[in-house]
Amino acid sequence: MRAAAGRLLPVALVLAAACLRGALLQTPGAAEPRRPLFEKLRRLEAQFRWFQEVTLTRLQEMAENYNLSHSLHTKMEQLLQKQESLELVANGSRAASQEELHRLQAWVEKLGRSGKKQALRIRALEEAWQETLQQQPRRQQESRLSNLTQEFKSHRQDFQHVAVQQRSLQKALESLQDALRSQESKLGNIKRRLKSLKQKEALSTPWTAARRLGSEKASEAAGGQSPTLKKLGARHRQQGGDLEALAKSQVALQRSSLLSQEASPLQVDPGPASSPEQQILEQLPHGPAKAPAEEKPPGRPRKPGTRCNVDAMLVFPNASIENFVAFQPGLQTSLLELSLCSWVRTSAHYLGTILSYATEENDNKLVLHGRDAAPRNSIHFVIGDPAFRELPVGAVLDGRWHHICVIWSSLQGRYWFYLDRRLASLGSNFQKGYEIPPQGSLLLGQEQDTLGGGFESSESFVGFLAGFAMWGRVLLPGEVSSIALGEDLPRGTVLTLANVSMLSGSVQKVDCPCLEHCL
C-alpha cells in the first residue's frame, strides 16, 4: 500500500507543476506588480499542500480499505469453506433423517394396519361374543345332538353285535329243538318197547308180571312214575328248560332292541337338513338295526399302531421366523366350502399359527392364527380379514397327539370345530356367501402380514403336524371320526403333505405311515 502511495506522489507533483505553469502563463505582464504573483504562488502552494494532504489521506484510507477488503476476502473464503463443509454435513444428516423418516413412516403404517386389524378383530370378537350369548342354548343343543349322534353310532354297533348274537342264539335254539324232537322220538320208541315188554311178561309169567306190576304201582304211588320213565322225563324237562331259557333270553334281547330303537333319535323327524349332523341322521336307516347274513360282530377298540392314514409328519423345532412350509401353488380353484384336518402335538404353552393363506388383495384370506399372548387356550379362525371366530384349543396343550378338524360352509355361513372326534365349537352367520380366491400364498407354521412375509416369532408354530389334509367340501361327522380312527381319507382332497413344495429353516419332513410310529 505504501509503494502505491509512493508511485502516486510524483504524479501529483507533476499535476501541481502543470497547474502552476498554467497559472503563470495566465499572469499579466511584467508591468504588473509581483506581490500578487507571490500571493497566488503561496495560495497555490497552500492548495498543493492541502491537495497533497488530502491525497495522502485518501491513499491511506484506500490502503486501509484494501487491507480490510483483503481480510474480508480471506474471511469470506473461510466462511465459504465452512459453508461447504456444513452443507455436506447437512446433506448427510438430511439423507439419514429422510431414511429414518421413511423407516418410521413404514413402522407407523404397519402399526396402523395392525391397530386397524386389532380394532376390527375386537369388533368382530364383540359381535361373536354377543352372538354366542344369544345362541348359547342353540349351540348346546347342537353339540348335544352331535354327541348323541356319536353315542347312537356306538349303540348301533352294539345293536348289530346283539343282532349277530341273536342270530347265533336262534341257530342254537333250532339245533336244540331238533335235538328235542329226536329225543321225543326216541322216548316214544322206548315207551312202545316198554309196553311191548310188559305185555310179553304178562303173557309169559303171570306171577312175575303181577310182582312187577305191584312194584311199579308202588313206585307210582311213591313218585308218580317208574324209574325208567322218571329218568327220561327228567332229561326231557332239562332240555325243555334249556330251550325255555334260550327262548326267554331271545325275547329279552328283542325287547331291549325294540326299547332302544324307540328311544333312539331316529324316530324323531328332524325336519329339513341344514347341517352335517342332520344330514348324517337322515342317511342312517330307520327301523330295527338288522345285521346282514355274513356280517361279523364288531371288533374291539383299535390297538395302538392302527392309525395308518398319516403318510408324513412335519417337525417345527423352535419359534423362528425362518421355519415354515410352503405349497406352490396354494389353491388351484376358488373355495365355497372347506375342511382342514390334521394331527397336532405341541409341548409349548400356546398353539401357534397352523395355516396362513394370503393374496395380494388381503393377507388374511384363510388363517388358523395363534400366538404367544393371552389368551393362549384359543386360536383365531379367520376367513377374509377381519371376520374371525375363536376356537378352544386348551386341551391340545398337553404334549400329546390330538386330532383337529375345522369345517366351514359359505353356502350356510356356518363353521364346525372337531377336537378328538368331539364337536368342540360351532357357529353361524360367519362369512355367508364369501369365496376364497385361488392362486395365493399358502404356508404352514407362520402368519403372513404381507404376501409371503411379515412373520413374527411369537406367532410361529412349535411342535408336530401329521396327516395334514384339506378338502373342498364339508366333511360329515362320520367322516371326521373315521379319519381320527385311522381309516382311509374321504374323497375330494385338495391338498395333502404330498403337495409340499418347500421346507424353510429347520423344518423337517418325516415319512411315517402310522401315527404311533412317527416319534
Contacts in CASP RR format, 6 or more apart in sequence:
PFRMAT RR
TARGET T0000
AUTHOR 0000-0000-0000
METHOD contacts of the structure
MODEL  1
MRAAAGRLLPVALVLAAACLRGALLQTPGAAEPRRPLFEKLRRLEAQFRW
FQEVTLTRLQEMAENYNLSHSLHTKMEQLLQKQESLELVANGSRAASQEE
LHRLQAWVEKLGRSGKKQALRIRALEEAWQETLQQQPRRQQESRLSNLTQ
EFKSHRQDFQHVAVQQRSLQKALESLQDALRSQESKLGNIKRRLKSLKQK
EALSTPWTAARRLGSEKASEAAGGQSPTLKKLGARHRQQGGDLEALAKSQ
VALQRSSLLSQEASPLQVDPGPASSPEQQILEQLPHGPAKAPAEEKPPGR
PRKPGTRCNVDAMLVFPNASIENFVAFQPGLQTSLLELSLCSWVRTSAHY
LGTILSYATEENDNKLVLHGRDAAPRNSIHFVIGDPAFRELPVGAVLDGR
WHHICVIWSSLQGRYWFYLDRRLASLGSNFQKGYEIPPQGSLLLGQEQDT
LGGGFESSESFVGFLAGFAMWGRVLLPGEVSSIALGEDLPRGTVLTLANV
SMLSGSVQKVDCPCLEHCL
1 59 0 8 1.000
1 62 0 8 1.000
1 63 0 8 1.000
1 66 0 8 1.000
1 67 0 8 1.000
2 63 0 8 1.000
4 59 0 8 1.000
4 63 0 8 1.000
5 56 0 8 1.000
5 59 0 8 1.000
5 60 0 8 1.000
5 63 0 8 1.000
8 55 0 8 1.000
8 59 0 8 1.000
9 52 0 8 1.000
9 55 0 8 1.000
12 51 0 8 1.000
12 52 0 8 1.000
12 55 0 8 1.000
16 44 0 8 1.000
16 48 0 8 1.000
16 51 0 8 1.000
16 52 0 8 1.000
19 44 0 8 1.000
20 41 0 8 1.000
20 44 0 8 1.000
20 48 0 8 1.000
23 40 0 8 1.000
23 44 0 8 1.000
27 37 0 8 1.000
27 40 0 8 1.000
110 449 0 8 1.000
113 449 0 8 1.000
114 449 0 8 1.000
117 364 0 8 1.000
117 385 0 8 1.000
117 386 0 8 1.000
120 385 0 8 1.000
120 386 0 8 1.000
121 380 0 8 1.000
121 386 0 8 1.000
121 388 0 8 1.000
123 386 0 8 1.000
124 386 0 8 1.000
124 387 0 8 1.000
124 388 0 8 1.000
125 388 0 8 1.000
125 390 0 8 1.000
128 388 0 8 1.000
128 389 0 8 1.000
128 390 0 8 1.000
131 427 0 8 1.000
131 428 0 8 1.000
131 429 0 8 1.000
132 139 0 8 1.000
135 427 0 8 1.000
135 428 0 8 1.000
139 426 0 8 1.000
139 427 0 8 1.000
142 275 0 8 1.000
142 277 0 8 1.000
142 423 0 8 1.000
142 426 0 8 1.000
143 423 0 8 1.000
143 426 0 8 1.000
145 265 0 8 1.000
145 277 0 8 1.000
146 277 0 8 1.000
146 422 0 8 1.000
146 423 0 8 1.000
146 477 0 8 1.000
147 422 0 8 1.000
147 423 0 8 1.000
148 265 0 8 1.000
149 265 0 8 1.000
149 277 0 8 1.000
149 280 0 8 1.000
149 281 0 8 1.000
149 477 0 8 1.000
150 421 0 8 1.000
150 422 0 8 1.000
150 477 0 8 1.000
150 481 0 8 1.000
152 264 0 8 1.000
152 265 0 8 1.000
152 266 0 8 1.000
152 284 0 8 1.000
153 478 0 8 1.000
153 481 0 8 1.000
155 260 0 8 1.000
155 264 0 8 1.000
156 284 0 8 1.000
156 289 0 8 1.000
157 298 0 8 1.000
159 257 0 8 1.000
159 260 0 8 1.000
159 261 0 8 1.000
159 289 0 8 1.000
160 289 0 8 1.000
160 291 0 8 1.000
160 295 0 8 1.000
160 297 0 8 1.000
160 298 0 8 1.000
161 297 0 8 1.000
161 298 0 8 1.000
162 253 0 8 1.000
162 256 0 8 1.000
162 257 0 8 1.000
163 257 0 8 1.000
163 289 0 8 1.000
163 290 0 8 1.000
163 291 0 8 1.000
164 291 0 8 1.000
164 295 0 8 1.000
164 296 0 8 1.000
164 297 0 8 1.000
165 253 0 8 1.000
165 297 0 8 1.000
166 250 0 8 1.000
166 253 0 8 1.000
166 254 0 8 1.000
166 257 0 8 1.000
167 291 0 8 1.000
169 246 0 8 1.000
169 249 0 8 1.000
169 250 0 8 1.000
169 253 0 8 1.000
170 250 0 8 1.000
172 246 0 8 1.000
173 243 0 8 1.000
173 246 0 8 1.000
173 247 0 8 1.000
173 250 0 8 1.000
176 239 0 8 1.000
176 242 0 8 1.000
176 243 0 8 1.000
176 246 0 8 1.000
177 243 0 8 1.000
179 239 0 8 1.000
180 236 0 8 1.000
180 239 0 8 1.000
180 240 0 8 1.000
180 243 0 8 1.000
183 235 0 8 1.000
183 236 0 8 1.000
183 239 0 8 1.000
184 236 0 8 1.000
187 232 0 8 1.000
187 233 0 8 1.000
187 236 0 8 1.000
190 228 0 8 1.000
190 232 0 8 1.000
191 229 0 8 1.000
194 228 0 8 1.000
194 229 0 8 1.000
198 209 0 8 1.000
198 212 0 8 1.000
201 208 0 8 1.000
201 209 0 8 1.000
201 212 0 8 1.000
202 209 0 8 1.000
202 213 0 8 1.000
216 226 0 8 1.000
219 225 0 8 1.000
219 226 0 8 1.000
219 227 0 8 1.000
220 226 0 8 1.000
223 230 0 8 1.000
224 230 0 8 1.000
225 233 0 8 1.000
257 288 0 8 1.000
257 289 0 8 1.000
258 288 0 8 1.000
261 267 0 8 1.000
261 287 0 8 1.000
261 288 0 8 1.000
261 289 0 8 1.000
265 281 0 8 1.000
266 281 0 8 1.000
266 284 0 8 1.000
266 286 0 8 1.000
266 287 0 8 1.000
267 286 0 8 1.000
270 278 0 8 1.000
270 281 0 8 1.000
270 282 0 8 1.000
271 278 0 8 1.000
272 278 0 8 1.000
273 279 0 8 1.000
273 281 0 8 1.000
273 282 0 8 1.000
274 412 0 8 1.000
275 412 0 8 1.000
275 414 0 8 1.000
276 407 0 8 1.000
276 416 0 8 1.000
276 474 0 8 1.000
276 475 0 8 1.000
276 476 0 8 1.000
276 477 0 8 1.000
277 477 0 8 1.000
279 476 0 8 1.000
280 476 0 8 1.000
280 477 0 8 1.000
280 478 0 8 1.000
302 485 0 8 1.000
302 486 0 8 1.000
304 516 0 8 1.000
305 514 0 8 1.000
305 515 0 8 1.000
305 516 0 8 1.000
305 517 0 8 1.000
306 486 0 8 1.000
306 514 0 8 1.000
307 484 0 8 1.000
307 485 0 8 1.000
307 486 0 8 1.000
307 514 0 8 1.000
307 515 0 8 1.000
307 516 0 8 1.000
308 486 0 8 1.000
308 513 0 8 1.000
308 514 0 8 1.000
308 515 0 8 1.000
309 467 0 8 1.000
309 483 0 8 1.000
309 486 0 8 1.000
309 487 0 8 1.000
309 488 0 8 1.000
309 489 0 8 1.000
310 343 0 8 1.000
310 466 0 8 1.000
310 467 0 8 1.000
310 512 0 8 1.000
310 513 0 8 1.000
310 514 0 8 1.000
310 515 0 8 1.000
310 518 0 8 1.000
311 467 0 8 1.000
311 496 0 8 1.000
311 497 0 8 1.000
311 498 0 8 1.000
311 511 0 8 1.000
311 512 0 8 1.000
311 513 0 8 1.000
312 466 0 8 1.000
312 467 0 8 1.000
312 497 0 8 1.000
312 498 0 8 1.000
312 509 0 8 1.000
312 510 0 8 1.000
312 511 0 8 1.000
312 512 0 8 1.000
313 464 0 8 1.000
313 465 0 8 1.000
313 466 0 8 1.000
313 467 0 8 1.000
313 509 0 8 1.000
313 510 0 8 1.000
313 512 0 8 1.000
313 518 0 8 1.000
314 325 0 8 1.000
314 444 0 8 1.000
314 464 0 8 1.000
314 465 0 8 1.000
314 466 0 8 1.000
314 468 0 8 1.000
314 497 0 8 1.000
314 500 0 8 1.000
314 507 0 8 1.000
314 508 0 8 1.000
314 509 0 8 1.000
314 510 0 8 1.000
315 463 0 8 1.000
315 464 0 8 1.000
315 507 0 8 1.000
315 508 0 8 1.000
315 509 0 8 1.000
315 510 0 8 1.000
316 323 0 8 1.000
316 445 0 8 1.000
316 460 0 8 1.000
316 461 0 8 1.000
316 462 0 8 1.000
316 463 0 8 1.000
316 464 0 8 1.000
316 465 0 8 1.000
316 506 0 8 1.000
316 507 0 8 1.000
317 323 0 8 1.000
317 462 0 8 1.000
317 463 0 8 1.000
317 506 0 8 1.000
317 507 0 8 1.000
317 508 0 8 1.000
318 462 0 8 1.000
318 506 0 8 1.000
319 348 0 8 1.000
319 372 0 8 1.000
319 457 0 8 1.000
319 458 0 8 1.000
319 460 0 8 1.000
319 462 0 8 1.000
320 457 0 8 1.000
320 460 0 8 1.000
320 505 0 8 1.000
320 506 0 8 1.000
321 446 0 8 1.000
321 454 0 8 1.000
321 455 0 8 1.000
321 456 0 8 1.000
321 457 0 8 1.000
321 460 0 8 1.000
322 504 0 8 1.000
322 505 0 8 1.000
322 506 0 8 1.000
323 445 0 8 1.000
323 446 0 8 1.000
323 460 0 8 1.000
323 461 0 8 1.000
323 504 0 8 1.000
323 505 0 8 1.000
323 506 0 8 1.000
323 507 0 8 1.000
324 443 0 8 1.000
324 444 0 8 1.000
324 445 0 8 1.000
324 446 0 8 1.000
324 455 0 8 1.000
324 504 0 8 1.000
324 505 0 8 1.000
324 507 0 8 1.000
325 443 0 8 1.000
325 444 0 8 1.000
325 445 0 8 1.000
325 500 0 8 1.000
325 502 0 8 1.000
325 503 0 8 1.000
325 504 0 8 1.000
325 507 0 8 1.000
325 509 0 8 1.000
326 441 0 8 1.000
326 442 0 8 1.000
326 443 0 8 1.000
326 444 0 8 1.000
326 500 0 8 1.000
326 501 0 8 1.000
326 502 0 8 1.000
326 504 0 8 1.000
327 442 0 8 1.000
327 443 0 8 1.000
327 444 0 8 1.000
327 495 0 8 1.000
327 499 0 8 1.000
327 500 0 8 1.000
327 501 0 8 1.000
328 501 0 8 1.000
328 502 0 8 1.000
329 438 0 8 1.000
329 439 0 8 1.000
329 440 0 8 1.000
329 442 0 8 1.000
330 357 0 8 1.000
330 438 0 8 1.000
330 439 0 8 1.000
330 440 0 8 1.000
330 441 0 8 1.000
330 442 0 8 1.000
330 495 0 8 1.000
331 357 0 8 1.000
331 436 0 8 1.000
331 437 0 8 1.000
331 438 0 8 1.000
331 439 0 8 1.000
331 440 0 8 1.000
331 442 0 8 1.000
331 494 0 8 1.000
331 495 0 8 1.000
332 438 0 8 1.000
332 494 0 8 1.000
333 438 0 8 1.000
334 435 0 8 1.000
334 436 0 8 1.000
334 437 0 8 1.000
334 438 0 8 1.000
335 410 0 8 1.000
335 435 0 8 1.000
335 436 0 8 1.000
335 472 0 8 1.000
335 494 0 8 1.000
336 409 0 8 1.000
336 410 0 8 1.000
336 411 0 8 1.000
336 433 0 8 1.000
336 435 0 8 1.000
336 436 0 8 1.000
337 408 0 8 1.000
337 409 0 8 1.000
337 410 0 8 1.000
337 411 0 8 1.000
337 472 0 8 1.000
337 473 0 8 1.000
337 474 0 8 1.000
338 366 0 8 1.000
338 407 0 8 1.000
338 408 0 8 1.000
338 436 0 8 1.000
338 470 0 8 1.000
338 471 0 8 1.000
338 472 0 8 1.000
338 473 0 8 1.000
338 494 0 8 1.000
339 405 0 8 1.000
339 406 0 8 1.000
339 407 0 8 1.000
339 408 0 8 1.000
339 470 0 8 1.000
339 471 0 8 1.000
339 472 0 8 1.000
339 473 0 8 1.000
339 474 0 8 1.000
339 475 0 8 1.000
340 355 0 8 1.000
340 368 0 8 1.000
340 405 0 8 1.000
340 406 0 8 1.000
340 407 0 8 1.000
340 468 0 8 1.000
340 469 0 8 1.000
340 470 0 8 1.000
341 403 0 8 1.000
341 404 0 8 1.000
341 405 0 8 1.000
341 406 0 8 1.000
341 467 0 8 1.000
341 468 0 8 1.000
341 469 0 8 1.000
341 471 0 8 1.000
341 475 0 8 1.000
341 480 0 8 1.000
341 483 0 8 1.000
342 354 0 8 1.000
342 403 0 8 1.000
342 404 0 8 1.000
342 465 0 8 1.000
342 466 0 8 1.000
342 467 0 8 1.000
342 468 0 8 1.000
342 469 0 8 1.000
343 401 0 8 1.000
343 402 0 8 1.000
343 403 0 8 1.000
343 464 0 8 1.000
343 465 0 8 1.000
343 466 0 8 1.000
343 467 0 8 1.000
343 515 0 8 1.000
344 351 0 8 1.000
344 354 0 8 1.000
344 396 0 8 1.000
344 401 0 8 1.000
344 402 0 8 1.000
344 403 0 8 1.000
344 404 0 8 1.000
344 463 0 8 1.000
344 464 0 8 1.000
344 465 0 8 1.000
345 399 0 8 1.000
345 400 0 8 1.000
345 401 0 8 1.000
345 402 0 8 1.000
345 463 0 8 1.000
345 464 0 8 1.000
345 466 0 8 1.000
346 352 0 8 1.000
346 396 0 8 1.000
346 397 0 8 1.000
346 399 0 8 1.000
346 461 0 8 1.000
346 462 0 8 1.000
346 463 0 8 1.000
346 464 0 8 1.000
347 399 0 8 1.000
347 462 0 8 1.000
347 463 0 8 1.000
348 372 0 8 1.000
348 397 0 8 1.000
348 462 0 8 1.000
348 463 0 8 1.000
349 372 0 8 1.000
349 376 0 8 1.000
349 397 0 8 1.000
350 370 0 8 1.000
350 371 0 8 1.000
350 372 0 8 1.000
350 373 0 8 1.000
350 376 0 8 1.000
350 397 0 8 1.000
351 370 0 8 1.000
351 376 0 8 1.000
351 379 0 8 1.000
351 393 0 8 1.000
351 394 0 8 1.000
351 396 0 8 1.000
351 397 0 8 1.000
351 461 0 8 1.000
352 369 0 8 1.000
352 370 0 8 1.000
352 371 0 8 1.000
352 372 0 8 1.000
352 379 0 8 1.000
352 445 0 8 1.000
352 459 0 8 1.000
352 460 0 8 1.000
352 461 0 8 1.000
352 462 0 8 1.000
353 367 0 8 1.000
353 368 0 8 1.000
353 369 0 8 1.000
353 370 0 8 1.000
353 371 0 8 1.000
353 379 0 8 1.000
353 445 0 8 1.000
353 446 0 8 1.000
353 447 0 8 1.000
353 459 0 8 1.000
353 460 0 8 1.000
353 461 0 8 1.000
354 368 0 8 1.000
354 370 0 8 1.000
354 379 0 8 1.000
354 444 0 8 1.000
354 445 0 8 1.000
354 461 0 8 1.000
354 465 0 8 1.000
355 366 0 8 1.000
355 367 0 8 1.000
355 368 0 8 1.000
355 442 0 8 1.000
355 443 0 8 1.000
355 444 0 8 1.000
355 445 0 8 1.000
356 364 0 8 1.000
356 366 0 8 1.000
356 367 0 8 1.000
356 368 0 8 1.000
356 369 0 8 1.000
356 442 0 8 1.000
356 443 0 8 1.000
356 444 0 8 1.000
356 445 0 8 1.000
356 446 0 8 1.000
356 447 0 8 1.000
356 448 0 8 1.000
357 365 0 8 1.000
357 366 0 8 1.000
357 367 0 8 1.000
357 436 0 8 1.000
357 440 0 8 1.000
357 441 0 8 1.000
357 442 0 8 1.000
357 443 0 8 1.000
358 364 0 8 1.000
358 365 0 8 1.000
358 440 0 8 1.000
358 441 0 8 1.000
358 448 0 8 1.000
358 450 0 8 1.000
358 451 0 8 1.000
358 452 0 8 1.000
359 365 0 8 1.000
359 437 0 8 1.000
359 439 0 8 1.000
359 440 0 8 1.000
359 441 0 8 1.000
359 451 0 8 1.000
360 451 0 8 1.000
361 437 0 8 1.000
362 384 0 8 1.000
362 385 0 8 1.000
363 385 0 8 1.000
363 448 0 8 1.000
363 449 0 8 1.000
363 450 0 8 1.000
363 451 0 8 1.000
364 382 0 8 1.000
364 384 0 8 1.000
364 385 0 8 1.000
364 386 0 8 1.000
365 383 0 8 1.000
365 384 0 8 1.000
365 385 0 8 1.000
365 436 0 8 1.000
365 437 0 8 1.000
365 440 0 8 1.000
366 382 0 8 1.000
366 383 0 8 1.000
366 384 0 8 1.000
366 436 0 8 1.000
367 380 0 8 1.000
367 381 0 8 1.000
367 382 0 8 1.000
367 388 0 8 1.000
367 447 0 8 1.000
368 379 0 8 1.000
368 380 0 8 1.000
368 381 0 8 1.000
368 382 0 8 1.000
368 391 0 8 1.000
368 406 0 8 1.000
369 379 0 8 1.000
369 380 0 8 1.000
369 382 0 8 1.000
369 388 0 8 1.000
369 447 0 8 1.000
369 459 0 8 1.000
370 379 0 8 1.000
370 380 0 8 1.000
370 447 0 8 1.000
370 459 0 8 1.000
371 447 0 8 1.000
371 456 0 8 1.000
371 458 0 8 1.000
371 459 0 8 1.000
372 458 0 8 1.000
372 459 0 8 1.000
373 458 0 8 1.000
376 394 0 8 1.000
376 397 0 8 1.000
377 392 0 8 1.000
377 393 0 8 1.000
377 394 0 8 1.000
377 397 0 8 1.000
378 390 0 8 1.000
378 391 0 8 1.000
378 392 0 8 1.000
378 393 0 8 1.000
378 394 0 8 1.000
379 390 0 8 1.000
379 391 0 8 1.000
379 393 0 8 1.000
380 388 0 8 1.000
380 389 0 8 1.000
380 390 0 8 1.000
380 391 0 8 1.000
381 388 0 8 1.000
381 389 0 8 1.000
381 390 0 8 1.000
381 391 0 8 1.000
381 406 0 8 1.000
381 408 0 8 1.000
381 415 0 8 1.000
381 417 0 8 1.000
382 388 0 8 1.000
383 408 0 8 1.000
383 430 0 8 1.000
383 431 0 8 1.000
383 434 0 8 1.000
383 436 0 8 1.000
384 431 0 8 1.000
384 434 0 8 1.000
387 430 0 8 1.000
387 431 0 8 1.000
387 434 0 8 1.000
389 415 0 8 1.000
389 425 0 8 1.000
389 427 0 8 1.000
389 430 0 8 1.000
390 425 0 8 1.000
391 406 0 8 1.000
391 417 0 8 1.000
391 424 0 8 1.000
391 425 0 8 1.000
392 417 0 8 1.000
392 419 0 8 1.000
392 424 0 8 1.000
392 425 0 8 1.000
393 404 0 8 1.000
393 419 0 8 1.000
395 402 0 8 1.000
395 419 0 8 1.000
395 420 0 8 1.000
396 402 0 8 1.000
396 404 0 8 1.000
396 419 0 8 1.000
401 466 0 8 1.000
401 515 0 8 1.000
402 419 0 8 1.000
402 420 0 8 1.000
403 418 0 8 1.000
403 419 0 8 1.000
403 420 0 8 1.000
403 421 0 8 1.000
403 483 0 8 1.000
403 484 0 8 1.000
404 417 0 8 1.000
404 418 0 8 1.000
404 419 0 8 1.000
405 416 0 8 1.000
405 417 0 8 1.000
405 418 0 8 1.000
405 475 0 8 1.000
405 480 0 8 1.000
405 483 0 8 1.000
406 415 0 8 1.000
406 416 0 8 1.000
406 417 0 8 1.000
406 418 0 8 1.000
407 415 0 8 1.000
407 416 0 8 1.000
407 417 0 8 1.000
407 418 0 8 1.000
407 474 0 8 1.000
407 475 0 8 1.000
407 480 0 8 1.000
408 414 0 8 1.000
408 415 0 8 1.000
408 416 0 8 1.000
408 430 0 8 1.000
408 431 0 8 1.000
408 474 0 8 1.000
409 415 0 8 1.000
409 474 0 8 1.000
410 431 0 8 1.000
410 432 0 8 1.000
410 433 0 8 1.000
410 434 0 8 1.000
410 435 0 8 1.000
411 432 0 8 1.000
411 433 0 8 1.000
412 428 0 8 1.000
412 432 0 8 1.000
413 428 0 8 1.000
413 429 0 8 1.000
413 430 0 8 1.000
413 431 0 8 1.000
413 432 0 8 1.000
413 433 0 8 1.000
414 426 0 8 1.000
414 427 0 8 1.000
414 428 0 8 1.000
414 430 0 8 1.000
415 426 0 8 1.000
415 427 0 8 1.000
415 430 0 8 1.000
416 423 0 8 1.000
416 425 0 8 1.000
416 426 0 8 1.000
416 427 0 8 1.000
417 423 0 8 1.000
417 424 0 8 1.000
417 425 0 8 1.000
417 426 0 8 1.000
418 424 0 8 1.000
418 477 0 8 1.000
418 480 0 8 1.000
420 484 0 8 1.000
421 480 0 8 1.000
421 481 0 8 1.000
421 484 0 8 1.000
421 485 0 8 1.000
423 477 0 8 1.000
440 451 0 8 1.000
441 448 0 8 1.000
441 451 0 8 1.000
441 452 0 8 1.000
442 495 0 8 1.000
443 452 0 8 1.000
444 461 0 8 1.000
444 465 0 8 1.000
444 468 0 8 1.000
445 460 0 8 1.000
445 461 0 8 1.000
446 453 0 8 1.000
446 455 0 8 1.000
446 459 0 8 1.000
446 460 0 8 1.000
446 461 0 8 1.000
447 455 0 8 1.000
447 456 0 8 1.000
447 459 0 8 1.000
448 454 0 8 1.000
448 455 0 8 1.000
449 455 0 8 1.000
449 456 0 8 1.000
464 518 0 8 1.000
464 519 0 8 1.000
466 512 0 8 1.000
466 515 0 8 1.000
466 518 0 8 1.000
467 496 0 8 1.000
467 497 0 8 1.000
468 495 0 8 1.000
468 496 0 8 1.000
468 497 0 8 1.000
469 489 0 8 1.000
469 493 0 8 1.000
469 495 0 8 1.000
469 496 0 8 1.000
469 497 0 8 1.000
470 493 0 8 1.000
470 494 0 8 1.000
470 495 0 8 1.000
470 496 0 8 1.000
471 490 0 8 1.000
471 492 0 8 1.000
471 493 0 8 1.000
471 494 0 8 1.000
472 492 0 8 1.000
472 494 0 8 1.000
473 492 0 8 1.000
475 483 0 8 1.000
475 490 0 8 1.000
479 490 0 8 1.000
482 488 0 8 1.000
482 490 0 8 1.000
483 489 0 8 1.000
483 490 0 8 1.000
486 515 0 8 1.000
489 496 0 8 1.000
497 509 0 8 1.000
500 509 0 8 1.000
503 509 0 8 1.000
510 518 0 8 1.000
512 518 0 8 1.000
END
